[in-house]
Amino acid sequence: MKTIQFREAICEAMSEEMRRDESVYLMGEEVAEYNGAYKASKGMLDEFGAKRVIDTPIAELGFAGIAIGSTMTGNRPIVEYMTFNFSLVGIDQIINNAAKIRQMSGGQFKCPIVFRGPTASAGQLGATHSQAFENWFANTPGLKVIVPSNPYDAKGLLKAAIRDDDPVIFMESEQMYGDKGEVPEGEYTVPIGVAEIKREGTDVTIVSFGKIIKEAYKAADELAKEGISCEIIDLRTVRPLDRAAIVKSVKKTNRLVILEEAWPFGNVATEITYLVQSEAFDYLDAPVIKINTADTPAPYSPVLLAEWLPNSDSVIKAVKKVMYK
């Protein structure tokens, strides 16, 4: 094993797959000459050249369409958005073309493409640069949605996404690019659609994903001091959702708290809540609690932003509520 940064895990995954398959290429704003806005493509232009690492204009709709079209001529593009907030400019191409090509062509065309970049808040960036769109994309049949929380999962899942024959939304975080973690020296992938129990526990299940899961770890450490054992599930993939892993854990712990950095209405946590009440209702000893951001655009003020975001205190309060403590 070796210890690398999250951004390095992303770069390694893309580079290894580009060496493996000449049909894979990367395009996006500042991915080439600048080595990526977050240095996640550092050195790739030097290795693969300007035909396979392509700087684009600030025109997300245009380069998303070019990339999607290229899948029908045998390519496997990776499209980087500087932030998924900017993907809204190209969302027509993602939803109306990438997600539907296979079905609308009667299976004649597949669309092996990865759209990747940061999601959700990253400090004081204002309301229009602090949005989590995982549930938007996960609502669309034909798309797979991945949100890793550490370098190991990021590398393994990105390699799996690049090899997948369907379009994949791969969502990262600006606040995780510097995170360090162990990854294997050799070749490996992580299967899409498989959640992982990051911590075994007996008293309550906490389901989360992405960077916000760190708050669950902090909460679990504090709760352990009080004798409360938390089982933490990292979804890793939002669509397809590992329904079996969630239900199995809830049947063991009898309690569920869901932590998600998203607005409260119609999000991933809402879907999980429905899943559990429909498949594990008789095992629940308390109502499910979901923890989300405040139901407002993200504030710029650091004081207000701290109140807007879920944190470990929110998790501790929720766990104690389902434990009736």
N, C-alpha and C positions, 0 to 999 in steps of 0.2 A: 504494500500500500504506500501511497505518497500523499502528502498534504498540499492541496492547491486551493486557489480562490475560486469562487463561484464563476467569475468571468472566464477564468482559465479552463474550467470544466466545460463551459459552453464552447469556447474556442477549440478545445481538443476534440469535442464531439463533432463539430462541423468539419474540422480539418481531417480527422480520421475517415469520415464518410466521403469526403471529396477525394481523398486518396484511393478509397475503395471503389468508387463509382464516378466515372467521368461525367455522368449526366447530372450530377449534383452541382449547383452553383449558388452563390450568395449575392443578393442585391438589396440595396437600401441606402438611406441617406448617411453619408460619411463612413460607410463600412470599409472603404478601400484606403484612400490616401490618408485618412485620419485614424485608421485602425479601429474604427467604431466609436460611437459617441461615449461608450462605457468601456472601451478597449476590449470588447469581447471578440473582436476579429483581428487582434494584433498579430501582424506578421503574415496574414493570409494572402494579402495582395502580392507580397514578395514571393510567396511559394507558388501560388496558383495563377497569377497574372490577371490582367484587366478584363479578360473575357469570362472569367469565372468568379471574380470578386468585383462587383459593379456598383460604382457610385451613381445614385439617381438624383434627379431634380427633386425639389420639394413638391411632389405630385403623387400622393399615395394612391389615388384612384387609378392613375396611369400605370404606375409600375406594378400594382397588384394585378391589373388586367393583363399586362405583358407576361408576368410570371405564370398566371393561371393558363393563359393561352399556350405557353411553352410546354406545359405538362402534356398537351395533346400531340406534341411532336417528339415525345420521349424524354423530356427533361424532368428533373426532380428539384425544383427551386426551393431555396430558403429565403424568405422575405423578412427583413428586419424592419420593424417600426421603432422609431426613437422612443415612442411611448404608445401604448395601445389607445390612448386618447386620440392620437392621430389616425388610428385605423378607421375612425368614423368617416373620414374622407373617402376611404376605399371600401367601406362596408358593403356597398352594393355589389362589388365584385366578389367579395367573400361569401355573402349570403345567397345572392342570386345566381352566381356562376360556380364558384368552387364547390359549394355544398351540394349542388344539384346536377353537375355534369354527368356523373355516373348514371343516375336514375333517368335523366332526360335523354341520354343517348342510348338508353336500353342496354347499358353495360358496355357499349363500344369504346367509351373513353373512361379512364380512371383519372383521378386528379391528385397525384402524389406531391403535395406541397406543404411546407411548414411556414406559418406566419408566427414570428417570435418577436419578443420585446417586453419591456416592463409594464406592469399593471399596478393599479391601486395607488395609494398615496406614497410620497417619498419626501416628507417634510413640508416646508413652506413653499409649495409650488402653485397654490391657488386652486380654485374649484374646478377649472377646466383641465388641469393636469393631474388630478388626484382621484380618478374614477376607476372603479373595479368593474370590469365588463365580463367576468367569467360566466355569470349566469346568462348574459345576453347571448353569447356564442353557444353556450351549452343548451340553450333553448332550440337550437337549429339542428334538425336531422341532417346527417351527412357530415357534420363536423365532429372531430374529437378535440377535447379541451384538457390540457395538461398544465398543472401549476406546481412545480417542484419547490421544496423548501430548503434544500441543501445541495452541495456540489455533487455528491455521489448520485443522488436521484436525478439531478439536472443532466449530468452527462449521459447516464444510462437511458433516460427517457428521451432525450433529444436524439440520440442515435436510433432508438426505436422509431421515433416520429419520422425521421428522415427516410427510413426504410419502408414506412407504411404507405400503402397505396391510396389512402384517403387523405383529405386535407386535415391538418392538425393545427390547432391554435396552441401555441406554447408560450405561457405567460410567466415572466420573471419578476424581479423587483430591483429598482435602482438601489435600494437599501441593502440588498443581499450580494451585490457584485463583489464586494470585498470580503465576504464571509469565507472562512477557510474550513475545509473538511477533507477527510480521507477518501481517496478513490483508488481502485486497483491499478496496478501498473499495466496490466494486460487488457485484452479485449473483453468487454462485457456490455450487456444491455439490460434495461429494466422493463418488464412487460407493461404495456399500456392497459389501464383499467384495473390494476391491482393495488389496493390500499395496503398500508403497512402499519402494524401496531408498533409504535415507537417506544412505548412504555407499557408494560403489563400492569394491570391493576384489578381490583376486586369491587370497589365501592361505587364508582361512577365512570361512565364512558365520556371522554371529551373528543369530539370529532372536529378537525380543522384542516387547513392546507395553506400553502404559501407562507409568506414571512410572518403572518400574524400568529402562526402556531408557536412561535417563540414565547408568546405570552402565556400559552397553555403550559409550557414547560416550567416557566417561572412559578405559575400558580400551583402546579403539582408539587414542586419542591417545598413551597410554603405549607401546603395542605398536608404533606407527608409528616411534617413536624407535629401536626395535630392528630395523627393517626388515620388520616383519610387517604385511601389508596386510589389513585386516578389511572385509568387506562386511556392512553392517548393514541388515537388513530389519525394518521396522516393520509388523507385521500390520495394525494399525488395526482390522480386523474379525476377530473370533475365529470367528464363524459367520455367513455362509459363509466358510470358510477359503480363502485364495488359494493353493491347492496348487501351481499352475503356477509361481508366482513363487519359491516355496521350492525346488522341484525344479530349476528352471532355474539358480538361483544355486549350488546344491550341485554340479550338473554342471560348473560353472565352477571353483569353489574346491576341491572334493573333500573338504571338511571342514565339520562343522556343530557349533555350540554353540548351545544354546537357553537363554535367560534368562527366567525367569518367576517372579513373586512369587506362589507358590502352594505348597501342600503337595505332596510328591513323588509321591504315589500317584494315578494316574488323572487327570492334568491335561492341559492343552493341549499341553505339551511332549511328553508321552507319545504323543499322537496324531500329532504332527509326526514323532517318531522312527519310528513305524510307517510313516507315509507315505513317508519317505525310504528306509527299508530296502526297501520294496516297489516303489518306482518309480525309485530311483537307487542301488541297492546296489552295482552294479558300478563306480560312480564314486567311491565312498568310499575314501579312503586311511587313514582312522582311524575307530574307533567314534564314534558320536554321543555327545556329552556334554550332559546337561541340568542346569541349575543352578536349584535351588528353595530355598525356606525350609527350615529344620529341620522334621522331622516331629513337631512338638509344637504345642500352642496358643501363640500369641504371648506372650512374657514381658512383664512390665511394667518390669522393671529395664532401664535404658538400656544397661548393659554387656551383659546377656544379649540384649536386642533387637538390638544391633549384630551379635552373633554369629549370631542367628537369621536375619537378612535377608541375601539375596545382595548382593554389592557388586562394585566394579570389580576388587578383588583376586581375587575368585572367578572372574571372567571371564578375567582375565589368566592365572591358573593353568590354567583349562580350555583356553584357546587354545593355550598352550604344550604342554599334554599332547597335543592332537590334532596339533600340529606336531612332536611328538617332540623337544621342546627342553627 
